[in-house]
């Protein structure tokens, strides 16, 4: 599998690694990256060789979030909406365990990606936040509220406040903190522990995760993601709001 915005490799028997690979843009998630992640997951879904997938970022960031330059171009907004909708749903419905190895800043859409994974660990330099609320882009609330207490999820979404690794651990957003140099190895070790169980058992557990929350996720996601794009983000993009207020 060859990609331009991500890298994929098998790091151990049964374990695949997807690296967000736009370090010069702090791994900002653009249309092409969303398409490539979706395509990669689609292939891995069918692979009998891979049963756990790890996400991490190239360089010093996990992901700075969506590439705001794309929101300044209304002509590609349909492609932006379609790729985003497909990408989020692919990650959510992926039938194999996912681990986010968060190696630095996880902001906006990068924060969302982490919350859509089954397990999150981070380096001691990791930070999390939804700064996009400051310039008019609604954060994705539903996955976050299933991980941390609802009041904390609301506060983080409404304020856009940035938190560090220690606070992320304290509120239950991540399960552990490691040194940056040990992060990927620790994620692999967790993957290997998962693989000690029979694959059909793990597949059943993951299917239960999805089905147990499916209705709530689908309904909430439709409101949060799809409606936000049409009612809030598209009008702002057409007016040049992001160009004036949100360019990174």
N, C-alpha and C positions, 0 to 999 in steps of 0.2 A: 504494500500500500504506500503510494507516494502522495505527499501533500505539500502545499506551499505555506500554510499558516500553522500547522501542527506537525509534530513528529510522533510516529508510532513505532514501538518496538516491544518485543516480548522480552521481559526482564528475567523471568524464571518460568519453569514449567507451570502452565496454567495461569500465569499473571501477565497482563498486558499493561503498557504504560503509554498514556496520551499526554504529550507535553505541548502546552500552548506555546507557540513559537513565533511571537512577534516582540522580542525583547526590546527593540528600539521604540516600540509603542507601549511598553509596559504590558504586553500581551493583551492589548485592547481587543475585544471580541467584535470582529466585523462580519459582514454577510458571508464572506468566503470561509472564515473560520467556523461559523455556525454550520454551514453546509458540510464542511469537511468533518467536523465532529459527528454530525448526524450520520454521514456516510460511513465513517469508521465504526461507529456503534452498530450500525446496521450489519456490517460485515462480521463484527465480533459476536453479534447475536447468533449468527449462524455457525460460528466456529466451535468445534468440539475441543480445540486446543487451549482455549482461553476461558477461564471461569471466574476471574476477578479482574477488574480494571481500575488502575490508579490514574488520577489526574494530577498534574503539577504544572508549574510554569517555568519557562526558560528565563535565565537571568535572575534578577533580584525581586521580581514581582510574580505573584500568582496570576492576577489579572486586574487591570485598572477598571474593567467594566466594558460596556459597549463603546464602540468607536463613535464618538459624537460627531465626527466629520460627516458620517453617513446621514445623520439627522438633519444636516444642513442642505440636503439634496432631495427635495420632494419627489423628483422623477424616479428615484429608486425606492420609494417608500413601500410600494407593494412587495418588492423583493425583500425588503427589510422585515416587514411584518411576517411574510410567509416563512422566511428562514428562521426567525425568532420563535414563532409558534411551533414549528416542526422540531427545532433544536431542544426547546424546553421539554416537550412531550417525549422525545426520544430518550433523553436522560432519565426522566421520571419513570418511563415504562420499561427501561432496560432490565432484562430479566436476571442479570448477574450482579453480584455485589460490586459497589463502586466505593473507592476510597479517595478523598481529596487530601493530597499532601500539600498543604498551603505554605509556600516557601517565602511569602512576603505579603505585600498589599493585596487584599481581596476586596475590591470596591465595586459597588453597583452590581453590574451583571456578573462580575467575578465572585462577589459575595453570594449571589443567587446560585451560581454553579456549585459552590461549596455546599450550600444548604440542600441542593437536590441530590447530593451524594449520600450514601448510606452511613459512611464513617468519615469523620474529619479529624485530622491531626495537623499540627502546625509547627513551624519553627518559632524560636523565641523572638524573631524579628517581624512576625506576621502582624498585620493590622486588618481591621474589618470596618466597613461602614457603607452607608447609603448616601453619599454626597449629592447624588442626582436629584434628590428631593429639593435641594436648594435652588436648582434652576429648572424646576417644573416637570421632572420625570418621576412618576410614581414608582416606588420600590416594590419588589415582589414580596408580599407579606406572608402568604399562606405557608410556604415551606418553613420559613423562619419560626412561625408560631408553633409548629409541631416539634421544634427542637428545644427552644427556650420557653420560659414562661411567657404567657400572652402579654402581660404588662410590659415586659422587657422588649418583646418584639415590636409592640406599638411604639414604645419610646424611641427605639433605634430607627424605625421607619419614619416617624414624624420629625425627629430632630436632625437626622443625618449624622449623628455623633459618631466619631471614630473611636473604636476600642482596640486595646492591644491584646497580645496573646494571653497574658495573665487573666484579664477580665473575660476573654472568650472561654477560657477554661473554667473560671468561676461560675459563669452563667450556664455552662453546659453546651456551649456552641461547639467546642472541640473536646475530644476525649483525652488528649495529652499534648504536651509540648516537648519538642526535642531541639537539640542544636541543629543549625542549618545543615551541617555536614552529615548528620545522622538521619535526616528526615526521610529521604527516599528509602534507605535501608530499613527504617522502622516501618514504613508503609508496606514494604515487601514482606517483612516478618508478619505483619497483621494478615496480609493476604495468604501467606503460607499457613497460618493458623486456621483461617477460614477453610482452606483446602484440605485440612485434616479430616473434616466431616465429609460424608458421602455427598456427591454432587447433586443427587436427586433431593436430598434433604435440604441443602442450601437453596436449590431452585424453588422448593416448596416454600421455604421461609421467605424468600424474596417476593414470591408471588403473593404471599399473605400480606407483606408490607404494602404492596401496591393495592390489592383488592380491599384491604381494610380501610384505606383512606381514599379509594378511587372516587367515590361520588363527591365527597367534600372537595377533593383536589380539582376535579373537572369543573365543578360549578364555580369554585373560587377563582380558578385560573382563568375561566372564561371572562369573569368580571374584571379581574386584576390586569391580565395581560391583553386580551383581545380588545376589550372595551377601552382600556387606557390608550392603546395605540390609536383607535379610531376617534375617540372623543377628546383626547388631551394632546397626545404626541403629534399626530398629523397636523392639526391646526397650528400648533406652535412651530412645527417644521416649516409649514408654508409661509408663516409670517416672518421667518428668519430669527425667531426667538433664540434658538440654540446657537446660531452663528454669533449673536450679540452677547449671549450670557453664559454659554456652556462650553465653549471650545477649550480643549485641553492642549 
